[in-house]
Structure formats: C-alpha cells, structure tokens
C-alpha cells in the first residue's frame, strides 16, 4: 500500500516523521497541505560544532599570545565590523574579508556572551535553547516550527548538533538528497514517477476512503495507541501529497560541500512550503591541538556554506524570507596549550542576518584578556559599571519576541527566567 510504503521510507531515511495526533491539528494539516503550504519566514541556524575561535572571526585581538597569525595593526574594519584578517592563511573556502564585505551591511553581531560553563553538552544545550539547567527545553528552531507551522510535513529539519524539541514538533532528519527524493515520490516504486504503485483513480479512491474513515471517527473514544496509529496513517496520506511539491526544487546534482548538501535539502523544503526551520551543522571545530591550522580550514568552509545558502535562496526567490542565526557552543581560550591548540572558553559570540534584522552593527565586546564586557540592556552600549553580562537566555527571549512567539502557549510552557530590567531593548533595530 502506498501510505505504508511512505512511512517505511521515512524510517529508512532516518526521518523522525510524525504529525500531531490531535484531530484539530490533522484537519488543519489537510487544509494547509491542499494549498501552497507554509510561506515563511524560514529560520536557519548554522552550528560550528565543537567551539569556534571567535578571535579569528568577528572578535579579533591581534595580541601576542592570543593570536599568532596577525597583529593588531592588521585587523580589518568593514563598516562597523572589526574582523580578523585570514585571507592569506586559507587555501579554500571564504575568508572573513570576503564574507563581511558581502554580508557585513546585513550582519548583526553580539560579542562577549557569557555561558558560565565550558563543557560541550551543557554549552550546546544552553546556546540552542537558552536554558542551561533543563533537558526538557526545545531548541529555538524547534520551538518556532511548533508555533508557526507544526502541520508542515518537515516542520523542523535537523542535520545534527543539539536538536531537542520539547515534544512540541517532530524532529525530521533527511540526511541525503536521495532520501528527500524518495519521500517526495513516496507513491512511486523507488521514487520512479513512471512506476506508480496505483493508477491515479485508485490513489484518489484510497485517499478519499482514508479521509472519510478518519473523519467518521472524529470524536470517538479510542485507546491512545489506536488513536496514534490512525492519526499516523491519515498524516501519511496528507503529508505524502504535500511532499510532492518538493520535487521541482530538488537539485539534479549533489553538492560536494557538507553545508551545501544540507542546505539543498532545507531550501527545497522551504520553497515547497513543507518546512519552517532547519538546524545545519558541521563539526571538528574542537581544536585542542593545532588550533590555527584547524580553524583556518574550518572557518572558511563554514562561511562558504552560509554564502551558499544566501546565493541559492536568492535563486529560489526566498532570500527575503530567510532569518539566519550563526553560532557555536563555545569559544576558544585566549592562550595556547602545549599542543599549539586552544581549549574550551565560556565567552562566545553569535551573528544574525535576514528579514527584519538591521545589519552593520556590533553589540557587546570582550576586553584584551577576552573577558566579557557588560552591556546596558536598554541602550545596548558597553557599561562596565552597571551593565549586565549577556547570556543565552537574553538572546533567546529576544529571538522569541522577534519571531512573535513570546506569548504563544508553547513558549509559556518553557519560560525563560530573565528579569524585566535585564530584557534587551531594541535588539533587532
């Protein structure tokens, strides 16, 4: 049966695919999937997994002992951004100079974010959710997907890194373009549109029968397992049809770069209206040994991946609907260890660009020892005496307000403990 095969393909593709089991959500999914689907905005979180060296990116120092590849007088200024000069130290990818020259006018950077801890698991969780002491909180992309488009078949796509959902929305994993192709053509044998499981009139009869069966049972008392099974079957019917919209946007060739491969899946899903948010990630930034060569290899790859998304989204005519968050779970220490590496550092940076975000701005700073400088939450100016230390919960509260979900029941289910006097004012403009 085509729907059974569809669910089987979801499992084989590693796709956490399940619709909400309540009747209202499923009927809403049917209504939405018969139309053009979710129309944006689309949220992408880029994760430099392992801990990037911010002093080789957006928070340069040029101080002997902190960096070995450039001096203070070599630091580059582009607009209001001060960046580390790395162009002559990289072999491929995109340099800071080229990236900030192209996107600096759109980029909003926060330096000097204090995480208070420096272990991978708690830092990744803290950066992703804004909550350090709970395993239950959803990541921001999962939360915004649940609030804005939980009925979308692939509402929250993730390609690694911390991806908790708070049980608000399914976690969808589609690791390869071919997996997406199979899901989008689930009613055909091995994705071959010339070999459908059923003739069109038979498929139509099956869909109408499933829909009538589901609607006839609305309101009936059923055991949870039975209700979930029937809801899953009906969801497969609805979402299988919606996923067919992805087909025209699947690239014919697989990209070579890691982030580009993930981006092609996410962007095709955005364009088709079946996805709200995506969590993209590449690893190996944990440069305990040979920090400089490792960072000079990974930073350009990472920046090139962001550039790929922006260029490709423009081709798909959805760039103006993108909201991009660029982060890592921690920074690197201001000193080198005996292996020429840098260890974990709890002071971090984060970058934003996209729809509704005013760019060419840097908020916060670190001092010459790479310690966070407090900021005034009202003016966002540096305030060493009376300011606050910006933490992930401050940023996540600002993100929730920016996305218009701060008062949504799902957000209230996972509150962020930020005193009113510490709320960051006018963070986005």
VOPA-10528 format. One record per residue (C-alpha): z negated, x negated, y; residue in one letter. Coordinates in Angstrom, 1 decimal. Example, Ala and Ser with C-alpha at 12.3 -4.5 7.8 and 13.67 -1.06 7.14 Angstrom:
BEGIN
-7.8/-12.3/-4.5/A
-7.1/-13.7/-1.1/S
END
This chain:
BEGIN
0.0/0.0/0.0/X
0.9/-1.4/3.4/X
-2.5/-0.9/5.0/X
-4.3/-2.6/2.1/X
-1.9/-5.5/2.4/X
-2.6/-5.7/6.1/X
-6.3/-6.0/5.5/X
-5.7/-8.6/2.8/X
-3.6/-10.7/5.2/X
-6.4/-10.5/7.8/X
-8.7/-12.1/5.3/X
-6.2/-14.8/4.2/X
-5.5/-15.7/7.8/X
-9.2/-16.2/8.4/X
-9.2/-13.4/10.9/X
-12.5/-11.6/11.5/X
-10.8/-8.3/11.9/X
-12.8/-5.0/12.1/X
-12.8/-2.2/14.6/X
-15.9/-0.4/15.8/X
-17.0/2.1/13.3/X
-17.9/4.9/15.6/X
-15.5/7.8/15.9/X
-15.1/7.7/19.6/X
-14.0/4.1/19.6/X
-11.5/4.6/16.9/X
-9.9/7.6/18.6/X
-9.8/5.6/21.8/X
-8.2/2.8/19.9/X
-5.5/5.2/18.7/X
-4.8/6.4/22.2/X
-4.7/2.8/23.7/X
-2.6/1.3/20.9/X
0.1/4.0/21.3/X
0.5/2.8/24.9/X
1.1/-0.7/26.2/X
-2.3/-1.9/25.3/X
-4.8/-3.9/27.3/X
-3.2/-5.0/30.6/X
-5.6/-7.7/31.9/X
-7.3/-9.6/33.3/X
-7.2/-12.1/30.5/X
-10.0/-14.6/30.0/X
-9.6/-18.1/28.6/X
-12.5/-20.6/28.0/X
-11.4/-24.2/27.4/X
-14.1/-26.2/25.5/X
-14.1/-30.0/25.4/X
-16.3/-30.1/22.4/X
-18.7/-33.0/22.0/X
-19.5/-33.7/25.6/X
-17.1/-35.0/28.2/X
-17.7/-37.8/30.6/X
-17.7/-36.0/34.0/X
-17.7/-39.3/35.9/X
-14.2/-39.9/34.5/X
-13.1/-36.4/35.7/X
-14.4/-34.3/38.6/X
-17.7/-36.1/39.4/X
-16.7/-39.8/40.0/X
-19.2/-42.5/40.8/X
-17.5/-45.9/40.9/X
-20.8/-47.6/40.4/X
-21.2/-50.7/38.3/X
-22.9/-49.7/35.1/X
-21.9/-46.0/35.2/X
-18.1/-46.6/35.0/X
-16.2/-49.6/34.0/X
-12.6/-48.5/34.8/X
-12.7/-48.1/38.5/X
-14.7/-48.9/41.7/X
-16.0/-46.7/44.5/X
-13.1/-47.5/46.8/X
-10.6/-46.4/44.2/X
-11.9/-42.8/43.9/X
-9.2/-40.4/44.8/X
-9.6/-37.4/47.2/X
-7.3/-34.4/46.8/X
-8.2/-31.6/49.1/X
-12.0/-31.2/48.7/X
-12.0/-32.7/45.3/X
-13.1/-36.3/44.5/X
-11.7/-37.4/41.2/X
-11.8/-40.5/39.0/X
-8.6/-42.5/39.0/X
-7.5/-42.6/35.4/X
-3.7/-42.6/35.6/X
-3.3/-46.3/34.9/X
-5.7/-46.2/32.0/X
-3.9/-43.5/29.9/X
-0.9/-43.6/27.6/X
0.0/-39.9/27.3/X
-1.2/-36.5/28.4/X
-2.0/-35.5/32.0/X
-4.0/-37.7/34.4/X
-6.7/-36.4/36.8/X
-4.4/-37.4/39.7/X
-1.6/-35.1/38.4/X
-3.9/-32.3/37.3/X
-5.8/-32.0/40.6/X
-2.6/-32.5/42.7/X
-1.1/-29.5/40.9/X
-4.2/-27.2/40.5/X
-6.7/-28.5/43.0/X
-5.9/-25.8/45.5/X
-6.9/-23.2/42.8/X
-9.8/-25.1/41.3/X
-13.5/-24.3/41.9/X
-15.8/-26.9/40.6/X
-19.5/-26.9/40.1/X
-21.2/-30.3/39.6/X
-24.8/-31.1/38.8/X
-25.5/-28.2/36.4/X
-28.8/-28.8/34.6/X
-29.1/-27.9/31.0/X
-32.6/-29.4/30.4/X
-31.7/-30.3/26.8/X
-29.1/-32.6/25.3/X
-28.6/-31.7/21.7/X
-25.2/-30.3/20.7/X
-26.2/-26.9/19.2/X
-28.6/-25.7/21.9/X
-26.3/-27.1/24.7/X
-23.2/-25.4/23.2/X
-25.1/-22.1/22.9/X
-26.5/-22.4/26.4/X
-23.1/-23.2/28.0/X
-21.4/-20.4/26.1/X
-24.0/-17.6/26.6/X
-26.3/-18.5/29.5/X
-29.3/-18.1/27.2/X
-31.0/-21.2/25.7/X
-33.7/-19.7/23.6/X
-31.9/-17.0/21.6/X
-29.3/-17.0/18.8/X
-28.5/-13.3/19.4/X
-26.7/-13.5/22.7/X
-22.9/-13.2/22.8/X
-20.7/-15.8/24.5/X
-19.1/-14.7/27.8/X
-15.6/-14.2/26.3/X
-17.0/-12.0/23.5/X
-19.1/-10.0/26.0/X
-16.2/-9.4/28.4/X
-13.9/-8.5/25.5/X
-16.5/-5.9/24.3/X
-16.9/-4.5/27.7/X
-13.3/-4.3/28.7/X
-11.3/-3.9/25.6/X
-13.2/-3.7/22.3/X
-10.5/-1.3/20.9/X
-7.8/-4.1/21.2/X
-7.0/-5.4/17.7/X
-7.7/-9.0/18.6/X
-10.0/-8.4/21.5/X
-11.9/-11.7/21.2/X
-9.9/-14.7/19.7/X
-11.7/-17.9/18.9/X
-10.5/-21.3/17.8/X
-13.8/-23.0/17.3/X
-16.9/-24.0/19.2/X
-19.9/-21.6/19.7/X
-18.5/-18.1/19.3/X
-21.4/-15.7/18.8/X
-20.5/-12.0/19.5/X
-23.9/-10.3/19.6/X
-22.3/-7.8/17.1/X
-20.5/-6.2/20.1/X
-17.0/-7.1/19.1/X
-15.2/-8.6/16.1/X
-14.6/-12.3/16.1/X
-10.9/-12.8/15.5/X
-9.7/-16.1/14.0/X
-5.9/-16.6/13.8/X
-5.5/-20.4/13.1/X
-1.7/-20.6/12.9/X
1.3/-19.0/14.4/X
2.5/-18.1/10.9/X
-0.8/-16.2/10.5/X
-0.1/-14.2/13.7/X
3.4/-13.6/12.5/X
2.2/-12.2/9.2/X
-0.4/-9.9/10.9/X
2.2/-8.7/13.3/X
4.6/-7.8/10.5/X
2.0/-6.6/8.0/X
4.2/-3.7/6.9/X
6.8/-6.1/5.6/X
6.8/-8.3/2.5/X
5.6/-11.7/3.5/X
6.4/-10.9/7.1/X
10.1/-10.3/6.4/X
11.2/-7.4/8.5/X
14.2/-6.9/6.3/X
11.9/-6.2/3.4/X
9.5/-3.4/4.4/X
7.1/-2.0/1.9/X
8.2/1.5/2.7/X
11.2/3.3/4.3/X
10.4/4.4/7.9/X
10.0/8.1/6.9/X
7.5/7.1/4.2/X
5.5/4.9/6.5/X
5.4/7.7/9.0/X
4.1/10.1/6.4/X
1.4/7.6/5.3/X
0.3/7.2/8.9/X
0.1/10.9/9.6/X
-1.8/11.5/6.4/X
-4.3/8.8/7.2/X
-4.8/10.2/10.7/X
-5.2/13.7/9.5/X
-7.6/12.6/6.9/X
-9.7/10.7/9.4/X
-9.7/13.4/12.0/X
-10.6/16.1/9.4/X
-13.7/14.1/8.6/X
-14.9/13.5/12.1/X
-18.5/14.8/12.4/X
-19.1/14.9/8.6/X
-22.3/13.2/7.4/X
-21.4/10.2/5.3/X
-23.1/7.2/3.9/X
-22.8/4.1/6.2/X
-20.7/2.2/3.6/X
-18.3/5.1/3.1/X
-18.0/5.7/6.9/X
-17.3/2.0/7.4/X
-14.7/1.8/4.7/X
-12.8/4.9/6.0/X
-13.1/3.6/9.6/X
-11.7/0.2/8.5/X
-8.7/1.9/6.8/X
-8.0/4.0/9.8/X
-8.4/1.0/12.1/X
-5.9/-0.9/10.0/X
-3.4/1.9/10.5/X
-3.8/1.9/14.2/X
-4.0/-1.8/14.8/X
-1.1/-2.6/12.4/X
1.2/-0.6/14.7/X
-0.3/-2.2/17.8/X
0.1/-5.8/16.5/X
3.8/-5.3/16.1/X
4.0/-5.7/19.9/X
3.2/-9.4/19.4/X
6.5/-10.2/17.6/X
8.7/-10.7/20.6/X
6.3/-13.2/22.1/X
5.7/-15.5/19.1/X
7.4/-18.9/19.7/X
10.0/-19.8/17.2/X
8.7/-23.4/17.0/X
5.1/-24.6/16.5/X
3.8/-26.8/19.3/X
2.7/-30.3/18.4/X
-0.4/-30.5/20.6/X
-3.7/-28.9/19.5/X
-4.5/-26.8/22.5/X
-0.8/-25.8/22.9/X
-0.9/-24.4/19.3/X
-4.0/-22.3/20.1/X
-2.6/-21.3/23.5/X
0.6/-19.9/22.0/X
-1.3/-17.5/19.8/X
-3.6/-16.4/22.6/X
-0.9/-16.0/25.2/X
1.3/-14.0/22.8/X
-1.6/-11.7/22.1/X
-2.4/-11.3/25.8/X
1.2/-10.5/26.6/X
1.3/-7.9/23.8/X
-1.8/-6.2/25.1/X
-3.9/-6.8/21.9/X
-6.3/-9.4/23.3/X
-8.8/-9.6/26.1/X
-10.3/-13.1/25.8/X
-9.8/-16.4/23.9/X
-12.1/-19.3/23.2/X
-9.9/-22.5/22.9/X
-11.4/-25.8/21.8/X
-10.6/-29.5/20.9/X
-13.3/-31.9/19.7/X
-14.1/-35.6/19.4/X
-15.5/-36.0/22.9/X
-18.8/-37.2/21.5/X
-18.1/-40.8/22.5/X
-21.3/-42.6/21.3/X
-19.1/-45.6/20.6/X
-16.3/-46.9/22.8/X
-16.7/-44.2/25.4/X
-13.9/-45.4/27.7/X
-11.0/-45.5/25.2/X
-12.1/-42.2/23.6/X
-12.4/-40.4/26.9/X
-9.1/-41.8/28.2/X
-7.4/-40.4/25.1/X
-9.1/-37.0/25.1/X
-9.3/-36.1/28.8/X
-5.5/-36.3/29.3/X
-4.9/-34.3/26.2/X
-7.4/-31.7/27.4/X
-5.9/-31.5/30.9/X
-2.4/-31.3/29.4/X
-3.5/-28.3/27.3/X
-4.7/-26.4/30.4/X
-1.5/-27.2/32.2/X
0.5/-25.9/29.2/X
-1.4/-22.6/29.3/X
-0.7/-22.2/33.0/X
3.0/-23.0/32.7/X
3.5/-20.8/29.6/X
1.6/-17.9/31.1/X
3.9/-18.1/34.1/X
6.9/-17.9/31.8/X
5.3/-14.8/30.2/X
4.6/-13.4/33.7/X
0.9/-13.1/33.1/X
-0.3/-16.1/35.0/X
-1.6/-14.0/37.9/X
-3.8/-12.1/35.4/X
-5.5/-15.2/33.9/X
-9.1/-16.2/34.5/X
-9.8/-19.8/33.2/X
-13.1/-21.4/32.6/X
-13.1/-25.2/31.7/X
-16.3/-26.6/30.2/X
-18.1/-28.8/27.7/X
-21.5/-28.5/26.2/X
-22.9/-31.6/28.0/X
-22.1/-34.8/29.9/X
-22.4/-38.4/29.0/X
-25.2/-40.8/30.1/X
-24.9/-42.9/33.3/X
-25.3/-46.0/31.3/X
-23.5/-47.5/28.3/X
-25.3/-48.2/25.0/X
-24.9/-51.3/22.9/X
-21.8/-49.9/21.2/X
-20.0/-49.5/24.5/X
-20.5/-45.8/24.2/X
-22.4/-43.2/26.2/X
-24.9/-40.8/24.7/X
-25.8/-37.2/25.5/X
-26.7/-36.3/29.0/X
-28.1/-32.9/30.2/X
-26.3/-32.9/33.6/X
-22.9/-31.2/33.4/X
-20.0/-29.8/35.4/X
-17.8/-26.7/35.0/X
-14.5/-25.7/36.5/X
-12.8/-22.3/37.2/X
-9.4/-21.1/38.3/X
-7.4/-17.9/38.2/X
-7.2/-14.4/39.5/X
-9.6/-13.7/42.3/X
-11.1/-17.2/42.4/X
-10.9/-19.1/45.7/X
-10.0/-22.7/45.0/X
-10.1/-26.1/46.6/X
-13.9/-26.0/46.5/X
-16.7/-28.2/45.0/X
-20.2/-26.7/44.7/X
-23.2/-28.9/43.9/X
-23.3/-32.7/43.3/X
-25.1/-35.4/41.4/X
-26.7/-38.5/43.1/X
-26.0/-42.1/42.5/X
-28.0/-42.0/39.3/X
-26.1/-39.0/38.1/X
-29.1/-36.6/38.5/X
-28.5/-33.1/39.7/X
-28.9/-32.3/43.4/X
-30.4/-28.8/44.1/X
-28.4/-26.3/46.0/X
-29.2/-23.4/48.3/X
-28.3/-20.2/46.3/X
-27.3/-18.3/49.4/X
-25.2/-20.9/51.2/X
-24.3/-22.9/48.0/X
-24.9/-26.0/50.2/X
-26.8/-29.0/48.9/X
-30.6/-28.6/49.6/X
-32.7/-31.3/48.1/X
-35.9/-29.9/49.5/X
-35.8/-26.2/48.9/X
-32.8/-25.6/46.7/X
-32.6/-24.6/43.0/X
-31.2/-26.5/40.1/X
-28.1/-24.6/39.0/X
-28.3/-23.7/35.3/X
-26.0/-21.9/32.9/X
-27.8/-18.6/33.3/X
-27.0/-18.7/37.1/X
-23.3/-19.3/36.2/X
-23.2/-16.6/33.6/X
-24.8/-14.0/35.9/X
-22.1/-14.9/38.4/X
-19.4/-14.5/35.7/X
-20.7/-11.1/34.7/X
-20.6/-10.0/38.3/X
-17.1/-11.4/38.8/X
-15.9/-9.6/35.7/X
-17.5/-6.3/36.9/X
-19.7/-6.0/33.7/X
-23.1/-6.8/35.1/X
-24.2/-3.2/34.8/X
-22.4/-2.4/31.5/X
-24.8/-1.3/28.7/X
-23.7/-4.3/26.6/X
-24.7/-6.7/29.4/X
-28.0/-4.9/29.9/X
-28.6/-5.3/26.1/X
-28.5/-9.1/26.7/X
-30.2/-9.6/30.1/X
-30.2/-13.0/31.9/X
-33.5/-13.9/33.5/X
-32.5/-15.0/37.0/X
-34.9/-14.2/39.8/X
-33.3/-12.3/42.7/X
-33.9/-15.1/45.1/X
-32.0/-17.5/42.8/X
-28.8/-15.5/42.4/X
-25.8/-17.5/43.5/X
-24.3/-15.6/46.5/X
-20.6/-15.5/47.2/X
-20.0/-17.9/44.3/X
-16.3/-16.9/44.0/X
-15.0/-16.8/47.6/X
END
